[in-house]
Amino acid sequence: MQLLAYIILYPLLWLISILPFRLLYAVSDAVYVLIYYIIGYRKKVVASNLRLAFPEKTDKELALIRKKFYHHLCDMILEAVKSITISEAEIKKRFRFTNLEEIHKLEKENKSVILLMGHYASWEWVFILQAHVNYKGYAVYKQLSNTYFDALVKRIRAKYNSHLITTKETVPTLLRAKVNKELTLNGFVFDQSPRADKALHWQNFMGVKAPVHVGAEVLAKRLDMATVFLKVKKIKRGYYEATFMDIVKNPKALENYSITDAALKRVEEQIYEAPEYYLWTHKRWKHKDKVPKEFL
């Protein structure tokens, strides 16, 4: 059944991916009508999240953010499809880095990097960073249930020496890279909710207490990697600008979880600046009523 789904859907996805961007976004507009008005994909979750994050806003203001978010979400879906055939030159034009010299400095110092970012603006196209550096790239991701589409996503990322690894593969992969003296750039989109019973750290996020993933910071300290936050800004439809911030060359010197907390604050800043570009469909605050006493 998985193979059949792939055989049926892949040709359609490929045809969509070769569309010029003007037509691609026309498809995105149609998908928006389908997802928002007809299917109503996770509208209750989005509405609940927005109300939690912005208690001061009116229903009209929240409704406007919600519609803008779904437009952006559909653009993200279509941009991910576009990744199948997009050229290196085109994606470099559309996803630009403002201060690549900061990463090149770490590279010259033979320093591997943990790159932290949120589910904000675009995390699909960030893999083009590998075309600008000599690092071997790893990105932690959630494996797709369809093995054929999972392999497709891995092939897309591998074009630029970027390799997807699951959570279970992360520690052994990076330990092996350390032993082999490989210089690696390791991407973690860290701002989603871990299991409450597994959480080592809780923090206020948009004014609501929630568990936080801290694995990236723990690995950085264990393997002596620099940590960097990547701020991504949407300039206009189909164009993004990314900036490297909060570079810490010696994470061991800082208090536990301070790097994670600082990165979470950066994500908050992005959300307050333009909330429609955050991933509101995830149940980020589903554990808000399970906060352990020591974190209250």
Secondary structure, DSSP 8 states (H G I E B T S, - for coil): -HHHHHHHHHHHHHHHHTS-HHHHHHHHHHHHIIIIIII-TTHHHHHHHHHHH-TTS-HHHHHHHHHHHHHHHHHHHHHHHHTTT--HHHHHHHEEES-THHHHHHHHTT--EEEEE-SBS-SSSGGGGGGG--SEEEEE----SSHHHHHHHHHHHHTTTEEEE-HHHHHHHHHHHHHTT--EEEEEE--S---GGG-S-EEEETTEEEE---HHHHHHHHHT-EEEEEEEEEEETTEEEEEEEEEES-GGGS-TTHHHHHHHHHHHHHHHH-GGGB-TTS-TTTTTT---GGG-
